[in-house]
Amino acid sequence: MAVNTDKNSYTIIFAIAMVLVVGSLLAFTASSLRPNIDENKRMEKQQNILYAMGVNGNEGAGDITFVGTDVVADEFSKYIKKQLVIENGDVKEDEEAYLIDIKKEQTRAKNGGTRRLPLFVGEKDGETFYIAPIRGKGLWDAIWGYVALDKDMVVKGTFFDHAGETPGLGANIKQRYFMDDFYGERLLTEAGAFKGITVAKGNADPKNEIKDDYEVDALAGATITGDGVSAMIKNDLKLYLPYFKTLK
Amino acid sequence: MGLLSKKDAKLITDPLADNNPITIQVLGICSALAITAELKASLVMGIAVLFVLGIGNVVISLMRNIIPSKIRIIVQLIVVAALVIIVDQVLKAFAYELSKTLSVFVGLIITNCIIMGRFEAFALGNGPWKSFLDGIGNALGYAVILIIVGFFRELLGSGTLFGVPVLGDPIEKTGVYSIGYENNGFMLMPPMALIVVGLIIWVQRSRNKALIEDH
């Protein structure tokens, strides 16, 4: 081509054209795929909530299988009996509570506003589960999860996920052996005060058979992610304590 | 001779061994350290880079005569970033589970110096077909090292391969654990990736003396 690519004017025109082309390409991709992506995210939330209360397709010991995307909406309305929003102690029902963005609520609370706390009441085999969403910081990025509790705030199931923890290290919070360790752990002391659960290193109980030590075994090489999990359990679930007291 | 001429085939086979991007050119080390604690992550990263480098090399090669040399690095960066983001968006819409596995790698792919290195060193001066082969070759060379490192780190660090326990159960003390073997948690730390890469370089250079530089 006979164009002089070293000229300043050519460089500027090329840069502008490139930005326009790439920018519109990305904008077009993003907006045309948005409905699909939103739908996937919505189904993922329902799958996560159901997973925490034990409604899932797990077969083997290491499986993490959600209910299929084709049935998730039906299963969600079948098992989740009530979706509550707790705001300043007022409890309201809200069919779309599962869509509440915990990140936005946390920011609002930090700026002095009141935080809406979603809570999902599920029923399976005659047992009642109270499932609360939690969110916090890992090493690189956000971590979040859902914790299913019974009315005494004993853990009946968890689901954790992360945006960008290191594969093989912090990303293992999403493994069955880590999530399952929380089952049966207590959040409250005998006296009913909130204590939380610590992801502890050098735990004397690696098989996690002692269920009233308020500790689960940490992941090797993932101290900061583990601390993040402890912190989000303590900070976020504590907010639900007043509601659980009304259940007694 | 088959599909490829000898010269073209060399573009693919060279980076696999004697001109390997990681062990010889020492590029892409950062991502090799970050994600090789697991074999699965290594494999996914290898495939992702294969895809981006193959297509990116072709795109840059097609544009090679019209890219202003003053801003060519920025143009290369934009091509990689746009490619990775589009792929990520498409996966999010149609293969949501896969996109969640990949999300960690998006940033790592954009900053992978192998990609920029091949754009700069090869695609800017060669035609699209050659550039495509060069991209595939280098990505494979990268993936091979990643998989070797991932294999040893996951096996010795966690006693698993692709997440499946192969050495027995460390808590129940079955398999090799019954005779006192322990997982080496240090293998999961990034420095051990560097040491494993170093060992590979050592083995490779002792087998092929031509690779040793004179001093």
Interface residues (C-beta under 8 A of the other chain):
Chain A: M1 V3 T5 D6 Y10 T11 F14 A15 M18 V22 L25 L26 T29 A30 L33 N36 I37 N40 E44 G62 A163 G164 E165 T166 P167 G168 L169 A171 P206 K207 A220 G221
Chain B: A34 I35 T36 A37 E38 K40 A41 N65 I66 I67 P68 S69 K70 I71 I74 V75 I78 A82 I85 I86 Q89 V90 K92 A93 F94 Y96 S103 V104 G107 R153 E154 G157 S158 G163 I171 G185 L188 M189
